[in-house]
């Protein structure tokens, strides 16, 4: 009988432990699932009684969210990789700074100049960019703000009301960044050849006119209104093919307007010297035959002659 009672007590303790563990696990899973990463531009800052940074308000897509600093909040500037104190961070967090805050998932309320808003306590804060207002003016006199960011797209163009017009990623000028078999291809090159190729792409200019693309996006926004989706520009260099003598690269610029708006430029390099090759030198047939085959699908004689002339000049 005593053993039965002891067993029942042990069973009850085990049930309680398991229940507590289930509740704790459920709470941890809930926390992980609802953890908040809040990113936006700082529109309001509040200091505590001791003068240190107490909270700030981030705005993104017209929505404002409060971020509350605590003694345990870790913070980083754009230049620093080490955590900073709240007092040091206060000097860096200014109006129009772009901030990414990783926050605990539990909501609270924060009093601001515009009323009480939803807020979260920050576990870490990272300054990732800044918004420069009235950076440039469009043809019709409309001012445009530019958000420079380190979180993927390098520049984002906004209208004064917060409408996002265009995202631009910095051109990827290093062919190694977009190479599938780059290690194999580049690993056998001489140092001289490698430097030649990298130097060529370091000096390569964008294949597009960024200002003109911005004007096109603005015109499309005026036409579509709320149905407008922000455009983007991205340019990268890819190693498309290679053999024992030649490396073939393609620079591809994706522009606003869908798949038909891409611009492509192919370049061939001598694998031994790294010198850029004239396109005619990569063919095994005479120049006239190259022109005939490349322009062979054109039946208009004047257009054929014009294309052949362009091929001869390039």
Beta strands, then each sheet from edge to edge (+ up, - down):
strand 1: 36-47
strand 2: 53-60
strand 3: 63-68
strand 4: 74-76
strand 5: 97-103
strand 6: 108-112
strand 7: 115-137
strand 8: 143-149
strand 9: 155-159
strand 10: 164-168
strand 11: 231-242
strand 12: 246-254
strand 13: 263-270
sheet 1: 4+ 7+ 3+ 2- 1+ 5-
sheet 2: 4+ 7+ 6-
sheet 3: 4+ 7+ 8- 9+ 10- 11- 12+ 13-
end
